[in-house]
Amino acid sequence: MIAFLSKRYSKEKKRRANPTVKTDSLFYRIFHNVPGLFFELIGQPSRQGYKFKSIEVKQTAFRIDGVFLPPEDAPDSTVFFVEVQFQEDELIYHRLFAELFVFLQQNPQYTHWQAVVIFPSKSLEPEDVGLYSLLLESSQVQRFYLNELEQMQPFSVAIGLMQLIVASKKRTPARAKQLLEQVEQQSLPFPKAIFLELIETTMVYKFPLLSRQEIAEMLGLAESIKDTRVYQEGLEIGLEQGHDQGREQEGQTLVLKQLSRKVGKLSPKLESQIKALPLEGVEELAEALLDFSTLDDLSAWLHDHNPQQ
């Protein structure tokens, strides 16, 4: 199975101001940690042995960021292409099908394919899709609008987690608690501790300046959070210092760690620019960095927000 998640960064103020804009980074982690959630989302039985990785199609400079590959001896070699699109892009289907067919041309061992496109809402889908109407209307392409999945029955932990990602910050705590209660009543095909970590990770992305302890208290998990990898890898810097200073330091440390994973090692100059940001700037960067692909994206963002630097 192939899943590729788009990485796009724009300087447009409209995108920066949209608090619901979340892109592939969080979805990549979810599908990487629990591949079965993707199959549950698209209504197919979970498949064993699939691996999620990044693949570069070198001849055309395309990059398919997330890739699930089935075992070599798998009887079903279906390839799944997944596009997570959380911002306006009129060329999304041009890119999707270009990458899809180039990959298939270079990998003829795969004889079946399906494509899944995930939007937070239908309003972000391009209006003019006539060029690809036959493909989009075929059984090989599925489109999901997360805000329309609310009433789906029976309960699905995959859909519940997707809805948590697109929920407003005001509704997120209550929705997260509800999701935790539903998970407790379900028999899951994977350890519940893994799903707990994914919920906590989602909360960290949505509330980047809250400490792990504050997130735990928000979810009513003050004790269990200490046993999770999110907490153990977490950034407790500043918790014992002054409240504002501690929150700022924790936010800066979290952002620096996320950036190093996202775009690579930062230069001392870039680090100093980030540390010079006010608390509000750090929070904006925490949301914007999810769309970064390279150090140039980070530099462009910092220039917009600190033109004197």
Secondary structure as UniProt FT lines:
FT   HELIX           13..17
FT   TURN            19..20
FT   HELIX           24..33
FT   HELIX           36..41
FT   TURN            42..43
FT   TURN            48..49
FT   STRAND          51..57
FT   HELIX           58..60
FT   STRAND          62..69
FT   TURN            72..73
FT   STRAND          78..84
FT   TURN            90..91
FT   HELIX           92..106
FT   TURN            108..109
FT   STRAND          112..119
FT   HELIX           122..124
FT   HELIX           130..132
FT   HELIX           133..136
FT   TURN            139..140
FT   STRAND          141..145
FT   HELIX           146..148
FT   TURN            150..151
FT   HELIX           157..166
FT   TURN            169..171
FT   HELIX           172..184
FT   HELIX           192..206
FT   TURN            208..209
FT   HELIX           212..219
FT   TURN            222..223
FT   HELIX           224..227
FT   HELIX           229..233
FT   TURN            237..240
FT   HELIX           243..263
FT   HELIX           268..275
FT   HELIX           279..288
FT   HELIX           289..291
FT   HELIX           295..305
FT   TURN            307..308
//
